[in-house]
């Protein structure tokens, strides 16, 4: 199977008051890098006027999105993430 020509984008939705967010970022960063994907970290409390992301994600952070599709919430399995990024 040929590799993807455009790398996946992994977005980690976080907030400063989230104790798990930093841990998940450190956990997934090597998996994302090894897959050749891009990692974006978004603080839901800092995005835009009106707080749409804060309302959408509420207390569910950390949330991992792959190409803008929700992949995981709170906990991430590295093996599952790596498999998803190979697709």
Biopython code that builds the backbone (N, CA, C, O; Angstrom):
import numpy as np
from Bio.PDB.StructureBuilder import StructureBuilder

atoms = [
    (1, "UNK", "N", (0.845, -1.179, 0.000)),
    (1, "UNK", "CA", (0.000, 0.000, 0.000)),
    (1, "UNK", "C", (0.889, 1.240, 0.000)),
    (1, "UNK", "O", (1.779, 1.354, 0.843)),
    (2, "UNK", "N", (0.667, 2.167, -0.922)),
    (2, "UNK", "CA", (1.509, 3.361, -0.966)),
    (2, "UNK", "C", (1.253, 4.254, 0.238)),
    (2, "UNK", "O", (0.150, 4.277, 0.786)),
    (3, "UNK", "N", (2.278, 4.986, 0.642)),
    (3, "UNK", "CA", (2.117, 5.882, 1.780)),
    (3, "UNK", "C", (1.331, 7.120, 1.358)),
    (3, "UNK", "O", (1.288, 7.480, 0.181)),
    (4, "UNK", "N", (0.725, 7.745, 2.323)),
    (4, "UNK", "CA", (-0.040, 8.967, 2.080)),
    (4, "UNK", "C", (0.888, 10.058, 1.583)),
    (4, "UNK", "O", (1.984, 10.230, 2.117)),
    (5, "UNK", "N", (0.462, 10.802, 0.560)),
    (5, "UNK", "CA", (1.299, 11.886, 0.048)),
    (5, "UNK", "C", (1.214, 13.129, 0.937)),
    (5, "UNK", "O", (2.159, 13.916, 0.997)),
    (6, "UNK", "N", (0.102, 13.302, 1.614)),
    (6, "UNK", "CA", (-0.083, 14.424, 2.528)),
    (6, "UNK", "C", (-0.076, 13.874, 3.947)),
    (6, "UNK", "O", (-0.838, 12.956, 4.254)),
    (7, "UNK", "N", (0.764, 14.413, 4.812)),
    (7, "UNK", "CA", (0.817, 13.871, 6.172)),
    (7, "UNK", "C", (-0.478, 14.148, 6.933)),
    (7, "UNK", "O", (-1.159, 15.146, 6.698)),
    (8, "UNK", "N", (-0.793, 13.243, 7.842)),
    (8, "UNK", "CA", (-1.927, 13.460, 8.739)),
    (8, "UNK", "C", (-1.622, 14.633, 9.660)),
    (8, "UNK", "O", (-0.460, 14.934, 9.936)),
    (9, "UNK", "N", (-2.659, 15.284, 10.127)),
    (9, "UNK", "CA", (-2.522, 16.297, 11.163)),
    (9, "UNK", "C", (-3.208, 15.778, 12.415)),
    (9, "UNK", "O", (-4.390, 15.434, 12.394)),
    (10, "UNK", "N", (-2.459, 15.726, 13.500)),
    (10, "UNK", "CA", (-2.993, 15.317, 14.795)),
    (10, "UNK", "C", (-3.140, 16.592, 15.618)),
    (10, "UNK", "O", (-2.172, 17.320, 15.836)),
    (11, "UNK", "N", (-4.355, 16.847, 16.066)),
    (11, "UNK", "CA", (-4.629, 18.030, 16.873)),
    (11, "UNK", "C", (-4.970, 17.576, 18.288)),
    (11, "UNK", "O", (-5.844, 16.733, 18.490)),
    (12, "UNK", "N", (-4.276, 18.141, 19.249)),
    (12, "UNK", "CA", (-4.540, 17.845, 20.649)),
    (12, "UNK", "C", (-5.240, 19.052, 21.253)),
    (12, "UNK", "O", (-4.662, 20.133, 21.361)),
    (13, "UNK", "N", (-6.497, 18.851, 21.646)),
    (13, "UNK", "CA", (-7.285, 19.916, 22.261)),
    (13, "UNK", "C", (-6.988, 19.896, 23.762)),
    (13, "UNK", "O", (-7.150, 18.865, 24.414)),
    (14, "UNK", "N", (-6.554, 21.032, 24.306)),
    (14, "UNK", "CA", (-6.118, 21.111, 25.698)),
    (14, "UNK", "C", (-6.699, 22.347, 26.371)),
    (14, "UNK", "O", (-7.387, 23.154, 25.746)),
    (15, "UNK", "N", (-6.406, 22.473, 27.648)),
    (15, "UNK", "CA", (-6.632, 23.719, 28.374)),
    (15, "UNK", "C", (-5.598, 23.766, 29.494)),
    (15, "UNK", "O", (-5.121, 22.729, 29.954)),
    (16, "UNK", "N", (-5.260, 24.961, 29.921)),
    (16, "UNK", "CA", (-4.194, 25.124, 30.926)),
    (16, "UNK", "C", (-4.505, 24.431, 32.241)),
    (16, "UNK", "O", (-3.593, 23.960, 32.920)),
    (17, "UNK", "N", (-5.781, 24.359, 32.613)),
    (17, "UNK", "CA", (-6.149, 23.756, 33.891)),
    (17, "UNK", "C", (-6.241, 22.230, 33.826)),
    (17, "UNK", "O", (-6.621, 21.597, 34.811)),
    (18, "UNK", "N", (-5.906, 21.640, 32.701)),
    (18, "UNK", "CA", (-6.018, 20.192, 32.504)),
    (18, "UNK", "C", (-4.721, 19.501, 32.928)),
    (18, "UNK", "O", (-3.664, 19.717, 32.335)),
    (19, "UNK", "N", (-4.821, 18.678, 33.951)),
    (19, "UNK", "CA", (-3.645, 17.967, 34.433)),
    (19, "UNK", "C", (-3.170, 16.874, 33.495)),
    (19, "UNK", "O", (-1.977, 16.572, 33.470)),
    (20, "UNK", "N", (-4.062, 16.272, 32.725)),
    (20, "UNK", "CA", (-3.698, 15.171, 31.832)),
    (20, "UNK", "C", (-3.184, 15.645, 30.479)),
    (20, "UNK", "O", (-2.536, 14.880, 29.764)),
    (21, "UNK", "N", (-3.459, 16.881, 30.122)),
    (21, "UNK", "CA", (-3.134, 17.355, 28.778)),
    (21, "UNK", "C", (-1.634, 17.303, 28.471)),
    (21, "UNK", "O", (-1.241, 16.851, 27.395)),
    (22, "UNK", "N", (-0.804, 17.757, 29.398)),
    (22, "UNK", "CA", (0.644, 17.720, 29.186)),
    (22, "UNK", "C", (1.170, 16.306, 29.088)),
    (22, "UNK", "O", (2.053, 16.018, 28.281)),
    (23, "UNK", "N", (0.626, 15.421, 29.912)),
    (23, "UNK", "CA", (1.043, 14.010, 29.874)),
    (23, "UNK", "C", (0.699, 13.380, 28.527)),
    (23, "UNK", "O", (1.514, 12.665, 27.945)),
    (24, "UNK", "N", (-0.499, 13.644, 28.038)),
    (24, "UNK", "CA", (-0.910, 13.069, 26.747)),
    (24, "UNK", "C", (-0.058, 13.643, 25.621)),
    (24, "UNK", "O", (0.318, 12.915, 24.702)),
    (25, "UNK", "N", (0.252, 14.935, 25.677)),
    (25, "UNK", "CA", (1.108, 15.539, 24.646)),
    (25, "UNK", "C", (2.470, 14.845, 24.609)),
    (25, "UNK", "O", (2.953, 14.480, 23.538)),
    (26, "UNK", "N", (3.090, 14.663, 25.781)),
    (26, "UNK", "CA", (4.391, 13.988, 25.832)),
    (26, "UNK", "C", (4.290, 12.545, 25.358)),
    (26, "UNK", "O", (5.213, 12.028, 24.729)),
    (27, "UNK", "N", (3.181, 11.901, 25.658)),
    (27, "UNK", "CA", (2.979, 10.499, 25.276)),
    (27, "UNK", "C", (2.851, 10.334, 23.767)),
    (27, "UNK", "O", (3.465, 9.441, 23.184)),
    (28, "UNK", "N", (2.045, 11.203, 23.127)),
    (28, "UNK", "CA", (1.761, 10.991, 21.703)),
    (28, "UNK", "C", (2.778, 11.633, 20.769)),
    (28, "UNK", "O", (2.878, 11.232, 19.610)),
    (29, "UNK", "N", (3.536, 12.620, 21.243)),
    (29, "UNK", "CA", (4.475, 13.337, 20.368)),
    (29, "UNK", "C", (5.429, 12.396, 19.623)),
    (29, "UNK", "O", (5.601, 12.565, 18.416)),
    (30, "UNK", "N", (6.059, 11.414, 20.282)),
    (30, "UNK", "CA", (6.958, 10.524, 19.542)),
    (30, "UNK", "C", (6.224, 9.659, 18.516)),
    (30, "UNK", "O", (6.772, 9.365, 17.454)),
    (31, "UNK", "N", (4.995, 9.251, 18.821)),
    (31, "UNK", "CA", (4.207, 8.434, 17.893)),
    (31, "UNK", "C", (3.874, 9.253, 16.647)),
    (31, "UNK", "O", (3.990, 8.766, 15.522)),
    (32, "UNK", "N", (3.465, 10.489, 16.861)),
    (32, "UNK", "CA", (3.109, 11.378, 15.756)),
    (32, "UNK", "C", (4.336, 11.662, 14.895)),
    (32, "UNK", "O", (4.259, 11.631, 13.667)),
    (33, "UNK", "N", (5.463, 11.937, 15.540)),
    (33, "UNK", "CA", (6.702, 12.227, 14.807)),
    (33, "UNK", "C", (7.148, 11.017, 13.989)),
    (33, "UNK", "O", (7.522, 11.157, 12.824)),
    (34, "UNK", "N", (7.108, 9.846, 14.587)),
    (34, "UNK", "CA", (7.528, 8.632, 13.885)),
    (34, "UNK", "C", (6.658, 8.362, 12.657)),
    (34, "UNK", "O", (7.134, 7.828, 11.655)),
    (35, "UNK", "N", (5.386, 8.735, 12.742)),
    (35, "UNK", "CA", (4.458, 8.531, 11.625)),
    (35, "UNK", "C", (4.612, 9.607, 10.551)),
    (35, "UNK", "O", (3.998, 9.511, 9.488)),
    (36, "UNK", "N", (5.420, 10.622, 10.816)),
    (36, "UNK", "CA", (5.586, 11.708, 9.855)),
    (36, "UNK", "C", (4.399, 12.645, 9.820)),
    (36, "UNK", "O", (4.213, 13.380, 8.851)),
    (37, "UNK", "N", (3.596, 12.625, 10.868)),
    (37, "UNK", "CA", (2.413, 13.477, 10.945)),
    (37, "UNK", "C", (2.766, 14.803, 11.615)),
    (37, "UNK", "O", (3.843, 14.960, 12.189)),
    (38, "UNK", "N", (1.853, 15.732, 11.531)),
    (38, "UNK", "CA", (2.023, 17.040, 12.153)),
    (38, "UNK", "C", (1.234, 17.071, 13.454)),
    (38, "UNK", "O", (0.102, 16.589, 13.497)),
    (39, "UNK", "N", (1.809, 17.628, 14.513)),
    (39, "UNK", "CA", (1.123, 17.751, 15.798)),
    (39, "UNK", "C", (0.820, 19.208, 16.067)),
    (39, "UNK", "O", (1.716, 20.051, 16.094)),
    (40, "UNK", "N", (-0.461, 19.495, 16.267)),
    (40, "UNK", "CA", (-0.905, 20.829, 16.651)),
    (40, "UNK", "C", (-1.511, 20.727, 18.043)),
    (40, "UNK", "O", (-2.247, 19.785, 18.334)),
    (41, "UNK", "N", (-1.209, 21.683, 18.893)),
    (41, "UNK", "CA", (-1.797, 21.738, 20.228)),
    (41, "UNK", "C", (-2.647, 23.000, 20.290)),
    (41, "UNK", "O", (-2.155, 24.101, 20.039)),
    (42, "UNK", "N", (-3.924, 22.836, 20.626)),
    (42, "UNK", "CA", (-4.860, 23.955, 20.660)),
    (42, "UNK", "C", (-5.432, 24.081, 22.066)),
    (42, "UNK", "O", (-6.019, 23.138, 22.595)),
    (43, "UNK", "N", (-5.255, 25.247, 22.660)),
    (43, "UNK", "CA", (-5.852, 25.550, 23.956)),
    (43, "UNK", "C", (-7.281, 26.013, 23.680)),
    (43, "UNK", "O", (-7.482, 27.083, 23.106)),
    (44, "UNK", "N", (-8.263, 25.231, 24.079)),
    (44, "UNK", "CA", (-9.654, 25.546, 23.753)),
    (44, "UNK", "C", (-10.134, 26.848, 24.387)),
    (44, "UNK", "O", (-11.105, 27.443, 23.920)),
    (45, "UNK", "N", (-9.464, 27.292, 25.443)),
    (45, "UNK", "CA", (-9.848, 28.536, 26.092)),
    (45, "UNK", "C", (-9.266, 29.764, 25.400)),
    (45, "UNK", "O", (-9.693, 30.882, 25.690)),
    (46, "UNK", "N", (-8.312, 29.593, 24.502)),
    (46, "UNK", "CA", (-7.650, 30.714, 23.840)),
    (46, "UNK", "C", (-8.112, 30.922, 22.406)),
    (46, "UNK", "O", (-7.716, 31.900, 21.772)),
    (47, "UNK", "N", (-8.935, 30.029, 21.884)),
    (47, "UNK", "CA", (-9.310, 30.091, 20.482)),
    (47, "UNK", "C", (-10.518, 30.979, 20.248)),
    (47, "UNK", "O", (-11.620, 30.682, 20.711)),
    (48, "UNK", "N", (-10.307, 32.060, 19.534)),
    (48, "UNK", "CA", (-11.392, 32.888, 19.025)),
    (48, "UNK", "C", (-12.282, 33.539, 20.067)),
    (48, "UNK", "O", (-12.279, 33.167, 21.241)),
    (49, "UNK", "N", (-13.029, 34.502, 19.614)),
    (49, "UNK", "CA", (-13.983, 35.206, 20.459)),
    (49, "UNK", "C", (-15.250, 34.362, 20.531)),
    (49, "UNK", "O", (-15.685, 33.810, 19.520)),
    (50, "UNK", "N", (-15.830, 34.259, 21.691)),
    (50, "UNK", "CA", (-17.072, 33.513, 21.836)),
    (50, "UNK", "C", (-16.876, 32.147, 22.444)),
    (50, "UNK", "O", (-17.840, 31.536, 22.906)),
    (51, "UNK", "N", (-15.642, 31.647, 22.456)),
    (51, "UNK", "CA", (-15.342, 30.398, 23.126)),
    (51, "UNK", "C", (-16.012, 29.166, 22.554)),
    (51, "UNK", "O", (-16.393, 28.268, 23.304)),
    (52, "UNK", "N", (-16.167, 29.106, 21.219)),
    (52, "UNK", "CA", (-16.839, 27.950, 20.625)),
    (52, "UNK", "C", (-16.147, 26.636, 20.964)),
    (52, "UNK", "O", (-16.813, 25.641, 21.247)),
    (53, "UNK", "N", (-14.821, 26.623, 20.940)),
    (53, "UNK", "CA", (-14.106, 25.384, 21.249)),
    (53, "UNK", "C", (-14.266, 25.007, 22.717)),
    (53, "UNK", "O", (-14.420, 23.830, 23.043)),
    (54, "UNK", "N", (-14.230, 25.992, 23.596)),
    (54, "UNK", "CA", (-14.423, 25.714, 25.024)),
    (54, "UNK", "C", (-15.810, 25.118, 25.258)),
    (54, "UNK", "O", (-15.968, 24.211, 26.076)),
    (55, "UNK", "N", (-16.800, 25.619, 24.551)),
    (55, "UNK", "CA", (-18.159, 25.092, 24.677)),
    (55, "UNK", "C", (-18.232, 23.688, 24.078)),
    (55, "UNK", "O", (-18.812, 22.785, 24.681)),
    (56, "UNK", "N", (-17.648, 23.503, 22.899)),
    (56, "UNK", "CA", (-17.706, 22.206, 22.225)),
    (56, "UNK", "C", (-17.012, 21.101, 23.027)),
    (56, "UNK", "O", (-17.546, 20.000, 23.162)),
    (57, "UNK", "N", (-15.822, 21.399, 23.558)),
    (57, "UNK", "CA", (-15.047, 20.363, 24.231)),
    (57, "UNK", "C", (-15.263, 20.336, 25.740)),
    (57, "UNK", "O", (-14.991, 19.321, 26.381)),
    (58, "UNK", "N", (-15.742, 21.423, 26.310)),
    (58, "UNK", "CA", (-16.044, 21.451, 27.737)),
    (58, "UNK", "C", (-14.919, 20.881, 28.579)),
    (58, "UNK", "O", (-13.764, 21.283, 28.443)),
    (59, "UNK", "N", (-15.263, 19.938, 29.453)),
    (59, "UNK", "CA", (-14.276, 19.305, 30.326)),
    (59, "UNK", "C", (-13.753, 18.001, 29.736)),
    (59, "UNK", "O", (-13.126, 17.217, 30.447)),
    (60, "UNK", "N", (-13.996, 17.753, 28.453)),
    (60, "UNK", "CA", (-13.588, 16.486, 27.844)),
    (60, "UNK", "C", (-12.115, 16.457, 27.451)),
    (60, "UNK", "O", (-11.638, 15.418, 26.995)),
    (61, "UNK", "N", (-11.389, 17.530, 27.603)),
    (61, "UNK", "CA", (-9.983, 17.550, 27.201)),
    (61, "UNK", "C", (-9.154, 16.680, 28.135)),
    (61, "UNK", "O", (-9.499, 16.542, 29.309)),
    (62, "UNK", "N", (-8.071, 16.092, 27.643)),
    (62, "UNK", "CA", (-7.547, 16.204, 26.295)),
    (62, "UNK", "C", (-8.337, 15.363, 25.289)),
    (62, "UNK", "O", (-8.780, 14.251, 25.579)),
    (63, "UNK", "N", (-8.492, 15.937, 24.103)),
    (63, "UNK", "CA", (-9.132, 15.245, 22.990)),
    (63, "UNK", "C", (-8.135, 15.240, 21.839)),
    (63, "UNK", "O", (-7.518, 16.261, 21.534)),
    (64, "UNK", "N", (-7.983, 14.069, 21.199)),
    (64, "UNK", "CA", (-7.086, 13.927, 20.059)),
    (64, "UNK", "C", (-7.931, 13.826, 18.797)),
    (64, "UNK", "O", (-8.835, 12.996, 18.703)),
    (65, "UNK", "N", (-7.623, 14.682, 17.831)),
    (65, "UNK", "CA", (-8.266, 14.647, 16.524)),
    (65, "UNK", "C", (-7.232, 14.221, 15.495)),
    (65, "UNK", "O", (-6.073, 14.628, 15.580)),
    (66, "UNK", "N", (-7.626, 13.422, 14.543)),
    (66, "UNK", "CA", (-6.785, 13.111, 13.390)),
    (66, "UNK", "C", (-7.501, 13.655, 12.170)),
    (66, "UNK", "O", (-8.614, 13.234, 11.854)),
    (67, "UNK", "N", (-6.870, 14.581, 11.494)),
    (67, "UNK", "CA", (-7.456, 15.235, 10.325)),
    (67, "UNK", "C", (-8.871, 15.741, 10.632)),
    (67, "UNK", "O", (-9.805, 15.536, 9.857)),
    (68, "UNK", "N", (-8.997, 16.405, 11.779)),
    (68, "UNK", "CA", (-10.236, 17.030, 12.250)),
    (68, "UNK", "C", (-11.344, 16.059, 12.632)),
    (68, "UNK", "O", (-12.485, 16.480, 12.823)),
    (69, "UNK", "N", (-11.038, 14.769, 12.749)),
    (69, "UNK", "CA", (-12.006, 13.772, 13.197)),
    (69, "UNK", "C", (-11.590, 13.299, 14.583)),
    (69, "UNK", "O", (-10.429, 12.950, 14.796)),
    (70, "UNK", "N", (-12.537, 13.284, 15.537)),
    (70, "UNK", "CA", (-12.193, 12.874, 16.898)),
    (70, "UNK", "C", (-11.715, 11.431, 16.921)),
    (70, "UNK", "O", (-12.382, 10.534, 16.405)),
    (71, "UNK", "N", (-10.554, 11.218, 17.522)),
    (71, "UNK", "CA", (-9.951, 9.894, 17.630)),
    (71, "UNK", "C", (-10.019, 9.356, 19.054)),
    (71, "UNK", "O", (-10.343, 8.187, 19.261)),
    (72, "UNK", "N", (-9.717, 10.201, 20.037)),
    (72, "UNK", "CA", (-9.685, 9.740, 21.425)),
    (72, "UNK", "C", (-9.968, 10.904, 22.367)),
    (72, "UNK", "O", (-9.733, 12.070, 22.052)),
    (73, "UNK", "N", (-10.477, 10.540, 23.521)),
    (73, "UNK", "CA", (-10.773, 11.515, 24.563)),
    (73, "UNK", "C", (-10.206, 10.981, 25.870)),
    (73, "UNK", "O", (-10.428, 9.821, 26.217)),
    (74, "UNK", "N", (-9.487, 11.806, 26.586)),
    (74, "UNK", "CA", (-8.876, 11.531, 27.884)),
    (74, "UNK", "C", (-7.687, 10.586, 27.808)),
    (74, "UNK", "O", (-6.598, 10.959, 28.244)),
    (75, "UNK", "N", (-7.845, 9.390, 27.280)),
    (75, "UNK", "CA", (-6.754, 8.415, 27.198)),
    (75, "UNK", "C", (-6.500, 8.031, 25.747)),
    (75, "UNK", "O", (-7.431, 7.943, 24.946)),
    (76, "UNK", "N", (-5.228, 7.803, 25.416)),
    (76, "UNK", "CA", (-4.851, 7.436, 24.059)),
    (76, "UNK", "C", (-3.975, 6.191, 24.119)),
    (76, "UNK", "O", (-3.038, 6.124, 24.914)),
    (77, "UNK", "N", (-4.276, 5.222, 23.291)),
    (77, "UNK", "CA", (-3.437, 4.033, 23.160)),
    (77, "UNK", "C", (-2.450, 4.291, 22.024)),
    (77, "UNK", "O", (-2.859, 4.508, 20.884)),
    (78, "UNK", "N", (-1.152, 4.269, 22.331)),
    (78, "UNK", "CA", (-0.139, 4.567, 21.314)),
    (78, "UNK", "C", (-0.231, 3.645, 20.108)),
    (78, "UNK", "O", (-0.069, 4.096, 18.974)),
    (79, "UNK", "N", (-0.489, 2.363, 20.333)),
    (79, "UNK", "CA", (-0.553, 1.405, 19.231)),
    (79, "UNK", "C", (-1.725, 1.727, 18.305)),
    (79, "UNK", "O", (-1.596, 1.640, 17.084)),
    (80, "UNK", "N", (-2.868, 2.098, 18.885)),
    (80, "UNK", "CA", (-4.035, 2.456, 18.072)),
    (80, "UNK", "C", (-3.782, 3.747, 17.303)),
    (80, "UNK", "O", (-4.180, 3.871, 16.145)),
    (81, "UNK", "N", (-3.125, 4.702, 17.940)),
    (81, "UNK", "CA", (-2.797, 5.956, 17.266)),
    (81, "UNK", "C", (-1.850, 5.691, 16.108)),
    (81, "UNK", "O", (-2.064, 6.201, 15.008)),
    (82, "UNK", "N", (-0.818, 4.912, 16.334)),
    (82, "UNK", "CA", (0.145, 4.591, 15.265)),
    (82, "UNK", "C", (-0.554, 3.895, 14.104)),
    (82, "UNK", "O", (-0.282, 4.203, 12.944)),
    (83, "UNK", "N", (-1.450, 2.962, 14.405)),
    (83, "UNK", "CA", (-2.188, 2.254, 13.340)),
    (83, "UNK", "C", (-3.052, 3.212, 12.543)),
    (83, "UNK", "O", (-3.106, 3.121, 11.317)),
    (84, "UNK", "N", (-3.733, 4.133, 13.224)),
    (84, "UNK", "CA", (-4.586, 5.108, 12.537)),
    (84, "UNK", "C", (-3.763, 6.022, 11.651)),
    (84, "UNK", "O", (-4.221, 6.421, 10.580)),
    (85, "UNK", "N", (-2.547, 6.362, 12.083)),
    (85, "UNK", "CA", (-1.708, 7.265, 11.296)),
    (85, "UNK", "C", (-1.061, 6.565, 10.111)),
    (85, "UNK", "O", (-0.549, 7.232, 9.212)),
    (86, "UNK", "N", (-1.073, 5.244, 10.089)),
    (86, "UNK", "CA", (-0.545, 4.507, 8.928)),
    (86, "UNK", "C", (-1.553, 4.459, 7.780)),
    (86, "UNK", "O", (-1.183, 4.176, 6.641)),
    (87, "UNK", "N", (-2.808, 4.731, 8.071)),
    (87, "UNK", "CA", (-3.872, 4.657, 7.050)),
    (87, "UNK", "C", (-3.819, 5.824, 6.107)),
    (87, "UNK", "O", (-4.639, 5.916, 5.193)),
]
sb = StructureBuilder()
sb.init_structure("model")
sb.init_model(0)
sb.init_chain("A")
sb.init_seg("    ")
for serial, (resi, resn, name, xyz) in enumerate(atoms, 1):
    if name == "N":
        sb.init_residue(resn, " ", resi, " ")
    sb.init_atom(name, np.array(xyz, "f"), 0.0, 1.0, " ", f" {name:<3s}", serial, name[0])
structure = sb.get_structure()
